[in-house]
Amino acid sequence: MAWLRYIGRWLDARLKVSESILPMLTHPIPRGAAGPMGWWYIFGSASLTLLIVQILTGIGLALVYVPSGGEAYESLLSLDYEQPLGWFLRALHYYAGSGMMVMVLLHMTQVFLHGAYKYPRELTWVVGVMLLLCTLGMFFTGQVLRWDPDAYWGLAVGGSMAGRVPLIGPWVVDLLLGGPIIGANTLSRFFTLHVFIIPGALLGLLAVHLWLVLKCGISSPPAPGEKVDPNTYHAEYEKELEKGVPFLGEAMIKDALVSALAVIVVVIIAALVGPKGPSGPPDPTLSGANPRPEWPFLWLFGLLSLSPPAAETFIMLVFPLLMIGALFAVPFVSNRGERAPSRRPVAVLSVILIATLLGILTYQGATSPWSPVMTAWSGDPVPVRIVEQSTPLELQGALVFQYKNCRNCHALDGVGGMKGPDLTAVGTRLTPGQLIDQVSNGTPGGGNMPAYGKQISPAEMTALVEFLTSLRPAGQPAARDAAAPALHGKSQ
């Protein structure tokens, strides 16, 4: 023990822990925040604890996960079935994220109901909203990394949403997907977002948030009749702190107990339920796919399922921005006056109404199908001019071309998707052998065109290649065996 004390004093003399960390832990807080009302203040600490669990489990997952379009699915299967306790690590990571999302929402609801966002804590609330957005971003990017049909087609929906942005829509799609279509670059980009960029922003904002909590103080439990007045607030708060108690005491014990309980619940759920997905390999040929987002976004999914197609652009692009703007505006619209919920019926009714609507829409989103009008994609039929002289085998190939969703990326006679080249004259550029290789293996090097070899039967491949070979202007010969440019070209 003497040696341990000596080492502790030696480290403290150099790290100055007792001069920096200890004052933060022993800073005074209002006595009411440590008493029975202190149980309302535990959600923030529980959120932080679950974030730490996510970071630790995420590091373990990153040691095995391969952010490659061709290997991501197999690396998840390896985690689930080959790596010792890999399945449990995946489950713990997912449910810790879900628990963190719940705690963040409860924390913001408590702050709103208690009026703790009012003067002088407006900036604390603003940073908290930014932390909420980062948490949602972690959820969305995490779903993509599962790289199953929900992830693939969820990205397709996200791409169609981004494509609706006026003027810069194509640029936003390219930035989001790492190219004009979902491909190898897409997964790498979302892995970078999920592992580096968003966590970095989240930790930076968290540091600012905790600094503001230390400097602005923890708000005292609200009492009817006690109003916030910027002219007198600081003097009144200082008097309250003179009778306060240190955070390192009853308040910290409450935080530690609830944080431990949150971790225990997450561990039990992870052990009993197991990891979420992947439900199968990503399949670009699934027709009529019905992807569902993660549960924090199901309310928006449900709202879209109840709305007419004409309202989709507003709901996808404008409505979320209005909601985020409203959250940022809360402390500036009402930053003084009563804080007690009993004296703020509008605030209480707003929480009840919003929670009810979100619950109903979440249920709707979990049970009702919806597919967007993807204006960037196409379901237009093959032009009649192209098939009016076709043989039966070529007609079968045209059906394969249509129902395997090739029109999503490729146009015929200028009608169809624009993410790949127009194939109206592809028969003059590629030989049957080159077409089979391109369709089977996709873009060389894991580029943007998916490999369809496992999704198309030999008979379907024969018919498709026969149809594609016939696509050439009248009188022009078919391509020969000489070298020809790839189906997607270098620009793809």
C-alpha positions in Angstrom: 0.0 0.0 0.0 2.9 2.4 0.8 4.3 1.7 -2.7 1.0 2.4 -4.3 0.6 5.6 -2.4 4.1 6.6 -3.5 3.3 5.9 -7.1 0.0 7.8 -6.8 1.7 10.8 -5.4 4.5 10.6 -8.0 1.9 10.5 -10.9 -0.2 13.2 -9.3 2.8 15.6 -9.0 3.3 15.3 -12.7 -0.3 14.9 -14.1 -1.9 17.3 -11.6 -4.9 15.1 -11.4 -6.0 16.4 -8.0 -5.7 19.9 -9.2 -7.8 19.4 -12.4 -10.1 16.3 -12.3 -10.9 16.4 -8.6 -12.4 20.0 -8.7 -14.7 18.8 -11.5 -15.9 15.9 -9.5 -16.4 17.9 -6.3 -17.9 21.0 -7.8 -21.1 22.0 -6.0 -24.5 21.4 -7.4 -27.9 22.5 -6.0 -29.0 20.4 -3.1 -32.3 19.4 -4.8 -30.4 17.9 -7.7 -28.9 15.3 -5.3 -32.0 14.6 -3.4 -35.1 12.6 -4.4 -35.5 14.8 -7.5 -31.9 13.8 -8.5 -33.3 10.7 -10.2 -34.4 13.0 -13.1 -30.8 13.9 -13.7 -29.4 10.4 -14.5 -30.2 10.1 -18.2 -27.1 12.1 -19.4 -24.7 9.9 -17.4 -26.3 6.7 -18.6 -26.0 8.0 -22.2 -22.3 8.6 -21.7 -21.8 5.1 -20.2 -23.5 3.4 -23.2 -21.4 5.5 -25.6 -18.3 4.1 -23.9 -19.7 0.6 -24.4 -20.3 1.3 -28.0 -16.7 2.6 -28.5 -15.2 -0.4 -26.9 -17.3 -2.9 -28.7 -16.8 -1.0 -32.0 -13.0 -1.3 -31.7 -13.4 -5.1 -31.3 -15.7 -5.3 -34.3 -13.4 -3.2 -36.5 -10.6 -5.8 -36.0 -12.7 -8.3 -38.0 -15.1 -6.3 -40.2 -14.0 -5.7 -43.7 -15.5 -2.6 -45.3 -15.5 -4.0 -48.8 -18.6 -4.7 -51.0 -17.4 -8.2 -51.7 -16.3 -9.1 -48.1 -18.4 -7.2 -45.7 -21.2 -9.8 -45.6 -18.8 -12.7 -45.1 -16.9 -10.8 -42.3 -20.2 -10.4 -40.5 -20.9 -14.1 -40.8 -17.5 -14.8 -39.5 -18.2 -12.6 -36.5 -21.5 -14.4 -35.9 -20.3 -18.0 -36.4 -16.5 -18.2 -36.2 -15.1 -15.6 -33.9 -15.4 -16.4 -30.2 -18.3 -14.4 -28.8 -18.3 -12.3 -32.0 -22.1 -12.6 -32.1 -22.3 -11.2 -28.6 -20.0 -8.3 -29.4 -22.2 -7.4 -32.4 -25.4 -7.6 -30.3 -23.9 -5.6 -27.4 -22.8 -2.9 -29.9 -26.3 -2.7 -31.4 -28.3 -2.7 -28.2 -25.9 -0.3 -26.5 -26.6 2.1 -29.4 -30.3 1.6 -29.0 -30.1 2.2 -25.3 -28.0 5.3 -25.8 -30.7 6.6 -28.2 -33.4 6.0 -25.6 -31.4 7.7 -22.9 -30.6 10.8 -25.1 -34.3 11.2 -25.9 -35.3 10.9 -22.2 -32.5 13.3 -21.2 -33.7 15.9 -23.7 -37.4 15.4 -22.7 -36.4 15.9 -19.0 -34.4 19.1 -19.9 -37.4 20.4 -21.9 -40.0 19.6 -19.2 -37.9 21.2 -16.5 -37.1 24.2 -18.5 -33.4 23.5 -18.0 -32.6 25.0 -21.5 -33.5 28.5 -20.3 -31.0 31.2 -19.5 -28.0 30.8 -19.2 -28.0 27.3 -20.7 -29.2 28.0 -24.3 -25.9 26.9 -25.8 -25.9 23.7 -23.7 -29.3 22.8 -25.3 -28.0 23.6 -28.8 -25.0 21.3 -28.4 -27.3 18.7 -27.0 -29.4 18.8 -30.2 -26.2 18.4 -32.2 -25.3 15.3 -30.1 -28.8 13.9 -30.9 -28.2 14.4 -34.6 -24.8 12.6 -34.3 -26.5 9.7 -32.5 -29.0 9.4 -35.4 -26.2 9.6 -37.9 -24.5 6.7 -36.1 -27.7 4.7 -36.4 -28.1 5.3 -40.1 -24.5 4.6 -41.0 -24.4 1.5 -38.7 -27.4 0.0 -40.6 -25.5 0.4 -43.9 -22.5 -1.5 -42.5 -24.7 -4.6 -42.0 -24.7 -4.8 -45.8 -27.8 -6.8 -46.3 -30.8 -6.2 -48.5 -32.2 -3.6 -46.0 -28.9 -1.8 -46.1 -28.6 -1.9 -49.9 -32.1 -0.8 -50.7 -32.2 1.6 -47.8 -29.2 3.3 -49.5 -31.2 3.3 -52.7 -34.0 5.2 -50.9 -31.5 7.5 -49.4 -30.0 8.1 -52.8 -33.4 8.9 -54.3 -34.0 11.4 -51.4 -30.7 13.1 -52.0 -31.4 13.2 -55.7 -34.4 15.4 -55.0 -32.3 18.3 -53.6 -32.7 21.2 -56.1 -29.7 22.0 -58.3 -27.1 20.0 -56.4 -29.0 16.7 -56.2 -26.6 14.7 -58.4 -23.6 16.1 -56.6 -25.2 15.1 -53.2 -25.9 11.6 -54.5 -22.3 11.3 -55.7 -21.0 12.5 -52.3 -23.3 10.1 -50.4 -22.7 7.0 -52.5 -19.1 7.7 -53.5 -20.2 7.5 -57.1 -23.3 7.6 -59.3 -24.6 4.2 -58.0 -24.2 2.0 -54.9 -20.8 0.2 -55.2 -17.5 -0.5 -53.5 -16.8 3.1 -52.7 -20.2 3.4 -50.9 -19.4 1.0 -48.1 -16.0 2.4 -47.6 -17.4 5.9 -47.3 -20.0 4.9 -44.7 -17.4 2.9 -42.8 -15.4 6.1 -42.5 -18.4 8.1 -41.4 -19.4 5.5 -38.8 -16.0 4.8 -37.4 -14.1 8.1 -37.7 -16.0 11.2 -38.7 -19.3 11.0 -36.7 -17.7 9.6 -33.5 -15.0 12.3 -33.7 -17.7 15.0 -34.0 -19.7 13.3 -31.2 -16.8 13.2 -28.8 -15.8 16.8 -29.6 -19.4 18.0 -29.0 -19.6 15.9 -25.8 -16.5 17.6 -24.5 -18.1 21.0 -25.2 -21.4 19.9 -23.6 -19.7 18.7 -20.4 -17.6 21.9 -20.3 -20.9 24.0 -20.5 -22.5 21.9 -17.8 -19.5 22.6 -15.5 -19.4 26.3 -16.3 -23.1 27.0 -16.4 -23.9 24.6 -13.6 -26.7 22.0 -13.2 -30.1 23.6 -13.0 -31.9 23.1 -9.8 -35.2 21.2 -9.7 -38.0 23.5 -10.9 -40.5 24.9 -8.4 -43.7 26.7 -9.1 -43.4 30.4 -8.8 -39.6 30.5 -9.3 -39.0 32.3 -12.5 -35.8 32.7 -14.6 -34.8 36.3 -14.9 -31.4 37.0 -16.6 -30.9 40.1 -14.5 -31.0 38.3 -11.1 -30.4 34.6 -12.1 -26.7 34.4 -11.4 -26.9 36.0 -7.9 -29.7 33.6 -7.0 -27.9 30.6 -8.3 -24.7 31.4 -6.4 -26.7 31.7 -3.2 -28.2 28.3 -4.0 -24.8 26.8 -4.5 -23.7 28.0 -1.1 -26.1 25.5 0.4 -25.3 22.9 -2.3 -23.6 19.6 -2.1 -20.6 18.2 -4.1 -21.3 16.1 -7.2 -19.0 13.5 -5.9 -21.5 12.1 -3.4 -25.2 11.2 -3.6 -25.6 12.6 -7.1 -22.8 10.5 -8.5 -24.0 7.4 -6.7 -27.4 7.8 -8.4 -25.6 8.2 -11.8 -23.4 5.2 -11.2 -26.4 3.0 -10.2 -28.5 3.8 -13.2 -25.5 3.6 -15.6 -24.7 0.1 -14.2 -28.4 -0.9 -14.5 -28.4 0.3 -18.1 -25.3 -1.8 -19.0 -26.8 -4.8 -17.2 -30.0 -4.5 -19.2 -28.1 -4.1 -22.5 -26.0 -7.2 -21.7 -29.0 -9.3 -20.9 -30.9 -8.3 -24.1 -27.8 -8.9 -26.2 -27.3 -12.3 -24.7 -31.0 -13.3 -25.1 -31.8 -11.8 -28.5 -28.4 -11.9 -30.3 -27.2 -9.6 -33.1 -29.4 -8.0 -35.6 -28.8 -9.3 -39.2 -27.5 -9.5 -41.7 -30.6 -11.0 -43.2 -28.8 -12.0 -46.3 -26.3 -10.8 -48.9 -27.2 -7.5 -50.6 -29.1 -8.3 -53.8 -29.4 -5.6 -56.5 -31.9 -7.7 -58.4 -34.6 -7.8 -55.7 -37.7 -6.5 -57.4 -40.2 -4.6 -55.2 -37.8 -4.6 -52.2 -39.4 -3.1 -49.1 -36.5 -1.9 -46.9 -37.2 -0.6 -43.4 -34.9 1.8 -41.6 -33.8 1.5 -38.0 -36.4 2.1 -35.3 -35.5 5.8 -34.7 -36.5 6.5 -38.3 -39.6 4.4 -38.5 -41.8 7.3 -37.6 -40.7 9.1 -40.8 -41.2 5.8 -42.8 -44.7 5.6 -41.4 -45.5 9.2 -42.2 -44.4 8.6 -45.8 -46.6 5.5 -46.0 -49.7 7.6 -45.1 -48.8 10.5 -47.5 -49.6 10.9 -51.2 -46.6 10.7 -53.6 -46.8 14.4 -54.2 -45.9 15.1 -50.6 -42.8 12.8 -50.5 -40.3 15.5 -51.4 -41.6 17.9 -48.7 -41.6 15.1 -46.1 -38.2 13.8 -47.0 -36.3 17.1 -47.4 -38.2 20.0 -45.8 -40.1 18.5 -42.9 -36.9 17.1 -41.1 -35.2 20.4 -41.5 -38.2 22.2 -40.0 -38.1 19.9 -37.0 -34.4 20.3 -36.5 -34.8 24.1 -36.8 -37.6 24.0 -34.2 -35.3 22.1 -31.7 -32.5 24.6 -32.2 -35.0 27.5 -31.7 -36.5 26.2 -28.4 -34.1 28.1 -25.9 -34.3 31.3 -27.9 -38.1 31.4 -28.2 -38.5 30.8 -24.4 -35.4 31.5 -22.3 -37.0 33.0 -19.2 -40.0 32.7 -17.0 -41.5 29.7 -15.2 -39.7 26.3 -15.3 -42.0 24.1 -13.4 -44.0 21.7 -15.6 -47.2 22.5 -13.6 -47.0 26.1 -14.7 -46.1 25.2 -18.4 -49.1 23.2 -19.7 -48.2 23.9 -23.3 -44.8 22.3 -22.9 -46.4 19.2 -21.1 -49.1 18.9 -23.8 -46.5 19.3 -26.5 -44.4 16.4 -25.1 -47.5 14.2 -24.8 -48.7 15.0 -28.3 -45.3 14.5 -29.9 -44.7 11.2 -28.0 -48.1 9.9 -29.0 -47.7 10.8 -32.7 -44.2 9.4 -32.8 -45.4 6.2 -31.2 -48.3 5.8 -33.7 -46.2 6.6 -36.7 -43.4 4.2 -35.5 -46.0 1.4 -35.3 -47.2 2.4 -38.8 -43.7 2.4 -40.1 -43.0 -1.1 -38.6 -46.1 -2.7 -40.0 -47.0 -0.9 -43.3 -45.2 -1.2 -46.6 -44.0 1.8 -48.5 -41.8 2.4 -51.5 -40.8 5.9 -52.7 -41.3 7.3 -56.1 -37.6 7.1 -57.0 -37.4 9.8 -59.6 -33.7 9.1 -60.1 -34.6 5.5 -61.0 -36.8 4.1 -63.8 -39.4 1.4 -64.3 -40.2 2.5 -67.8 -40.9 -0.4 -70.2 -38.4 -1.4 -72.9 -39.2 0.8 -76.0 -41.5 -1.1 -78.4 -39.2 0.0 -81.4 -36.4 -2.1 -79.9 -38.3 -5.3 -79.5 -40.8 -5.3 -82.4 -38.4 -7.4 -84.6 -37.0 -9.5 -81.7 -36.8 -13.2 -81.7 -38.5 -15.1 -78.8 -35.1 -15.6 -77.1 -34.4 -11.9 -77.4 -37.8 -11.1 -75.9 -37.0 -13.3 -73.0 -33.8 -11.3 -72.6 -35.7 -8.1 -72.6 -37.8 -9.4 -69.8 -34.7 -10.3 -67.8 -33.3 -6.8 -68.5 -36.5 -5.3 -67.2 -37.2 -7.4 -64.1 -33.7 -7.6 -62.8 -33.8 -3.8 -62.4 -31.2 -3.1 -65.1 -33.3 0.0 -66.1 -32.5 1.6 -62.7 -29.0 2.4 -64.1 -29.2 2.0 -67.8 -31.3 3.8 -70.4 -32.6 2.6 -73.7 -33.3 5.2 -76.4 -32.5 7.8 -73.7 -35.3 6.5 -71.4 -34.3 5.0 -68.1 -31.6 5.4 -65.4 -28.7 7.7 -66.0 -26.2 6.1 -63.5 -24.7 3.9 -66.2 -24.3 4.4 -70.0 -27.2 4.2 -72.5 -27.2 0.6 -73.9 -29.1 1.3 -77.1 -26.1 0.4 -79.2 -24.2 -1.8 -76.8 -24.2 -4.7 -79.3 -21.7 -2.7 -81.5 -19.3 -2.3 -78.6 -19.2 -5.6 -76.7 -19.1 -9.1 -77.8 -21.3 -11.9 -76.2 -18.3 -13.1 -74.2 -17.5 -9.6 -72.9 -21.1 -9.1 -72.0 -21.2 -12.3 -70.0 -18.0 -11.3 -68.2 -19.3 -7.8 -67.5 -22.7 -8.9 -66.2 -21.3 -11.8 -64.2 -18.4 -10.0 -62.5 -19.4 -6.4 -62.6 -16.9 -3.6 -62.8 -13.3 -4.8 -62.5 -11.7 -4.1 -59.1 -15.0 -3.9 -57.2 -16.3 -0.8 -59.1 -19.8 0.6 -59.2 -21.5 -2.0 -61.4 -22.6 -5.0 -59.1 -21.8 -8.6 -60.1 -24.9 -10.4 -61.2 -23.4 -13.8 -61.7 -25.1 -15.3 -58.6 -28.4 -13.6 -59.2 -29.0 -14.7 -62.8 -29.4 -18.3 -64.0 -27.6 -19.7 -67.0 -30.8 -19.6 -69.1 -31.5 -16.0 -68.1 -27.9 -15.0 -68.9 -28.2 -16.6 -72.4 -31.4 -14.7 -73.1 -30.0 -11.4 -71.7 -26.8 -11.5 -73.7 -28.8 -12.4 -76.9 -31.0 -9.3 -76.2 -28.0 -7.0 -75.5 -26.2 -8.2 -78.6 -29.2 -7.3 -80.7 -29.1 -3.7 -79.5 -27.4 -2.0 -82.4 -28.5 0.3 -85.2 -29.9 -1.3 -88.3 -27.3 -2.4 -90.7 -24.4 -2.2 -88.3 -22.5 -5.4 -87.5 -22.2 -6.9 -84.0 -19.0 -6.3 -82.1 -16.0 -8.5 -82.8 -13.6 -10.1 -80.4 -11.2 -7.2 -80.6 -10.7 -5.3 -77.3 -13.7 -3.1 -76.4 -14.4 -0.6 -73.6 -16.1 -1.9 -70.5 -19.8 -1.6 -70.1 -19.5 1.2 -67.6 -16.4 2.8 -69.0 -13.7 4.6 -67.0 -16.0 7.3 -65.9 -18.0 4.8 -63.8 
